[in-house]
């Protein structure tokens, strides 16, 4: 000890340094599975309560990542390890694979904050990763939903209107609003302001995909939308506008079945049915958002920002959004009224 002191080393500081190194070494021996189990409860608190997404958020990590990464030390994970997880599903299930990459990236960000490793996050989409894997939006049929072609939109709308039932009304409302199926399926009566004629979806509302960052999303209720709502029986045993027979929310399948049925009937009448122009696949309800965008771009003089706002997309840069906070709802009301008129052939 005296010799150490003579050499200018403080024994107390040396012990402190060794202890710190030992703690760091122990942290960097943490297995990925252990770190992931620590992160899951934290991530779940960020997600909306009582949603299937919250319950199933970890499933793809359990299925595809943990068998490969689970027993590996977080500190030793490399970009090659991430690629080994993603490559088998990147081509056939690219949206799923990219969501999995994002989950791994979030988990590793947590690990870095916990000092389980130092350096760059190997799951971040970067120049290196982009050279190995095609971009998430490229080359996947799943990245774009099959859409009704603009030339077939009015015929499709007319066929839907000849049907009956709550699923038909829900699909009609979805097409008129150009929103997602989940937003309509879990729509409740208290989201409607009949005085202002506005439908408001709050952040984290079930199946809405409206995040805290996005803020509340408003939809102008046009006369055509109100006609649909007036046909919906208001039930005392359910808060949902488009309630299933037992009072719960309608399923995706029940709404999707309407569009499949009108396609089948159209084909039986020796017409083309309702197929996506690029893939030839039968159109789905979500694809009508693309049909709406085509209509707004090709058949109208409305500003690009209006149709983007109607689709609940982010507008402009982060700085621009900080200053331009209006959702242009009254201008959108005119556009959505014209959209409803177009579908009806007016």
N, C-alpha and C positions, 0 to 999 in steps of 0.2 A: 504494500500500500504506500509506504514511504517512497519507494522507488518510483511508483506511478506519479506521486505528487512532485518528486524532484524533476520528472520529465514534463511537468507543466500540465498534467491531466487532473481534472477535478473528479475524484471517485464518485461523488454524488451524481454529478452530471453524466458520468460514464454509465452508472447503473440505470439512471433515468433513460438514457439513450438505448441501452440494451433492452430495457423493459418495453420501450416504444416499438423497437424493431420486432420484438417477440409478439406483441399485440398485432402489429401490421402483418406479420407472417401468418399468424393464426387466422386473421380475417381473410387473407388471400388463399386460404385453403378451403374456403366455404364452397360446397358443391352447388351447381346451378339449381338443382331441385330444391335444396334447402332455401336458397335465396328467393326462388320463385314463390315458395309457400309463404315466405315473409311478405312478399309484395302483393299477393292476391287480395288479402283483406283490405289493404290500402287502396288498391285499384277499385275494388267493389264499392267503396264509399264514394267514389267519383261518379259512379254510374247510377242511373235512375233506379229507385227501389221497385221491387215486384215486377221486374221485366224479365223475359226469357233471355235477353241479351246479357243481363247481369248474371243470371244463373249459368249461362253457357259460355261466358267470356273466355274461360280458361281451356275449353274443350280442345281447340286446335293445338294448343301448346302441349296438353296431355297426350294427344294422339300422335303428333308429328315430331315435336321437339324433345320432350323428356326422354324417350327411348334412346336418343343419340347424345343429348347434352346433359341429362340428369345427373350422372355421377362424375362429370368433369368439373374441375375447379373453375370457378368464374374467372379467376385471374389468368388462367391458361387458355381461355376461349379465343379463337382467332376467326377471321373472316371466312376461312376455309370451313370451319365448323358450322357456321351459319349457312354457307352455301350447301353443305352436305344435307342440311335439314330441308332447305327450300327447293333444290333442284328436282327431286322426284315429283313434286306437285306443281312446279312453276308453270308448266305448259298447259296441263289439263285443268288445273284449278287455280289460275293465276290470281283472281280476286282473293280467294282464301289464303293463298300463299303470301300475298302482299300484306294482308291483315295480320297474318302470323308473324311476318318480319317486323311489323310495327309493334306487336306485343312483345317480341323479343327485345326490340330496341328500348321500349319503355322499361322493361324489367332490368336491362343492363344499365340504364340511366339511374335507376334506383340503387343498383349494386355499386355504381361509381360513387354515388352520394354516401353510401355506407362504407366506402373505402375498401370494398372487396377486390377492386382492381384499379389500376391507374392507366392512363393512356386513352386512346380513342375507343368509342363504342363500335364494335365490329358489325353490328346489325343496322347501323345508320345507312340510308341510301346515299351512296357516295360515288365518286368517279370510279373507284376500284370495283365496287359491287356492280355498278352499271355496265362494266366491261364484261362481266361474267354472266349476268342475267339480263334479258330484255326488259325494257321499261314496263312497269305494271300495267299501263294503259294500252300496250301494244300486243297485237296478235292473239287476243283471247275473245272467243265468242261470248263468254260470260260478262265481259266488261260492258257490253251494250245490250240492252234489252230489246228483243224483237218489237218493232213498231209498226203500226198500221200506216200504210203509205198515204200521203196527203190526198191523192186522187180517190182513195177508197174511204176516207174518213167519214164523209156524209152518209154513204151507204151503210157503213158499220154502225154509225149512230142511230140511223133509222131502224136497223135490225134490232139493236139493243132496246129501243123504245117499244118495240112490239112485244117484248117479254114482260113478265110481271114478277113481283116478289121483292123482298127487301134487298137481296143481292144486286138486282138490276138497278135499284135506286142508289145503292152505295156506289156502284160502278159509274152510273151517270154523274153523280156528284163529283167523283174523283176526276172524271174526264173534263168536266166543266171547270174545275179548279186547277187542273194540271198539277195536283199534289201527289204524294206517294200513297200507296195503298194503306200502309200502317197509320198514317195521319187520319185517314177517313174511317178506318175500322174502329179506332178507339176514340173517335170524336164524341164529345158529350154535349148535352144541351146547354150546360152552363158556359160553354165556350162561345156561344152565339150571343151577340149583342144585337137584338132586333131593332133597337133605336138607331144605332149607327150603321146597321147592316154590315157587320164585320164579324168574321170568325177568327178568334185568336187562339193560337197554340203556344202554351208556355214552354220554356226550356225544360228538357228532361221529361216531358210528358211521354207516357208509354208509347213506344213504336213510332214516335214522330220524327226521330233523328234531328230534333232541334236541341242543340247544345247550349250550355251557358254562354259560350262565346258568341253564339249567333243572336241570343236574346229572343224575346217573344216574336213569333211570326204571325202576321195578320193577312187575311184573305178577304177581299171585298165580296160581299154576297150580292150577286147580280140577280136580276129578275128570273133568269133561267134557273139559277141555283135555288131560288126561293120556291119555284114551282115544284122542284124535286122535294125540298124539305116539307112542303105542304102536304105531300102524299105520304109522308112517313108517320105512322101511328106513334103517338107518344105514350110510352109504357111507364107505369108507376113502379114496376119491379126492376127497372134498369136505368142507369144514367146515360147509356149509349144512345146516340141518335139512330145508328143502324145496328140495332140489337139482333142477336141470333135468337132462335126460338126459345131457348132457355134463359135468355136475358143477358148472356155474355156477349163479348164482341164477336163479330163475324170473323171467320177464318179467311186466310188468303185464298184457299182453295175454292170457297164458295163464291167469291168475287171473280176469280179466274175462270171458273166454270162457265160463267155467263158468256165471256168472250170466246171461249172454246166452242160453246154451243152455237153461237151465231156464225162462227167460221164454218162449222160442219154443215149447218143449214144452207149457207151460201154456196158451198161446194156441191151440195145435193141439187141445187138449182142450176147447176152447170155454169157457175161463175168461178172466179179465181180464189174466192175466200179472202182472208185478211192476213197476208204474209209480209214479212219484212223484206224490203227491197234488196238488201245486201246478202242476207243469210238464207232467205227462203223459208225461215221458220215461222210458225204461227205466232202472230202478235200477242203480246201480253199487256195487261193494264198499265204497268209502269212505262211501257214503251210509248204510250200516248203522250208522255211528256215531251218526247222527241218529236212527235207529230205536231204538237202545239208549237214547239220551237221552230219547226220548218214553216208552219203557217205564218207565225209572226215575222220570220225573216223574209219569206218569199212572197207573201200575199198582202202584206201591210207596210205602212211607213212608220210604224211605232219604233221608238228608239230601242236599241239593243238592251239597254239597262232595264227597261220595263219587263221584258220577257224573262230576263235573268232574275229580277226581283220576284216575279211570279213563281219561278222555279225554286225560290229560296236559296239561290246561289249568292256567294259573297261578291260584292261589287267593288272593283278598284283595289288599290293598295291599302295596307293597314292605316297609313296616314290619311288617305282619302276617306276611308270609312269613319275615321275618328271625327271628321268634320261634317261629312254628308250623312246625317243620321236619319233622314226621311226615308220611309219605305215606299213613297210614291203611290200611296194606296188609291187616291182618287183618279190619277192617270191610269192606274192599272184597272180600275173599275170599268172605265170605258173600253179598254183593251179586252178584258175578259167578257164583257157584254158582246163585243163583236165576235169573239171566239165562239161563244154560245150560239150566236146567230149564224156563223159559218157552219157549225156542225148541223144545225137544223135546216140548212139550205136556204137561209134568208139572205 
